[in-house]
Amino acid sequence: MVRVKSRYLLCELNVSDRSSLLLLDDRAVSAAVKAAVARTHGDYGAALCSIRFNVKYLNAHTGIVFLRFPKSCYRLLWSALPFITSIETRGQKIPCFFNCLHVGGTIRTCQKFLIRYNKQQLHRMLPTCKTKEEENQVCEAILNCSLTGGRREAFEDEFESEEDEEE
């Protein structure tokens, strides 16, 4: 049996109003990508895009999107992404653009890259906090959404010990 190879494109969906991200769903993103490929590459691109293309993951809060497509045509789809200027969903047109972060052979490699990317973003954003209270709020928000149980307590102890060393 022959295994059909796929590529996964990790993209960040950038919008001017973050609340409009909550309106998006995977069907709207898929339709916008397919329309962009059809406009850019014609019938040939539309046919290739319709074979095994789908949106594997969409986080409406962060704007992260995983797109899966055949390995043979990933450059075709990738080249059409800059031509997406808006996504139409629920009767509204949301102006946006795709920022391609990573191309991977598996979802797992894309997830690993996303973890590293988010850590870099966090380390870049924490120094911009003006007060210790803001830093604590950011760290608390991160702890609330990502760590549970014993790991959270260990991380809080580690965070508090780092604060004591700084003083």
Rosetta blueprint (number, residue, H / E / L):
1 M L
2 V L
3 R L
4 V L
5 K L
6 S E
7 R E
8 Y E
9 L E
10 L E
11 C E
12 E E
13 L E
14 N E
15 V E
16 S L
17 D L
18 R H
19 S H
20 S H
21 L H
22 L H
23 L H
24 L L
25 D L
26 D H
27 R H
28 A H
29 V H
30 S H
31 A H
32 A H
33 V H
34 K H
35 A H
36 A H
37 V H
38 A H
39 R H
40 T H
41 H H
42 G H
43 D H
44 Y H
45 G H
46 A H
47 A H
48 L H
49 C H
50 S H
51 I H
52 R H
53 F L
54 N E
55 V E
56 K E
57 Y E
58 L E
59 N E
60 A L
61 H L
62 T L
63 G L
64 I E
65 V E
66 F E
67 L E
68 R E
69 F E
70 P E
71 K H
72 S H
73 C H
74 Y H
75 R H
76 L H
77 L H
78 W H
79 S H
80 A H
81 L H
82 P H
83 F H
84 I L
85 T L
86 S E
87 I E
88 E E
89 T E
90 R L
91 G L
92 Q E
93 K E
94 I E
95 P E
96 C E
97 F E
98 F E
99 N E
100 C E
101 L E
102 H E
103 V E
104 G E
105 G L
106 T L
107 I H
108 R H
109 T H
110 C H
111 Q H
112 K H
113 F H
114 L H
115 I H
116 R H
117 Y H
118 N H
119 K H
120 Q H
121 Q H
122 L H
123 H H
124 R H
125 M H
126 L H
127 P H
128 T H
129 C L
130 K L
131 T L
132 K H
133 E H
134 E H
135 E H
136 N H
137 Q H
138 V H
139 C H
140 E H
141 A H
142 I H
143 L H
144 N H
145 C H
146 S H
147 L L
148 T L
149 G H
150 G H
151 R H
152 R H
153 E H
154 A H
155 F H
156 E H
157 D H
158 E H
159 F H
160 E H
161 S H
162 E H
163 E H
164 D H
165 E H
166 E H
167 E L
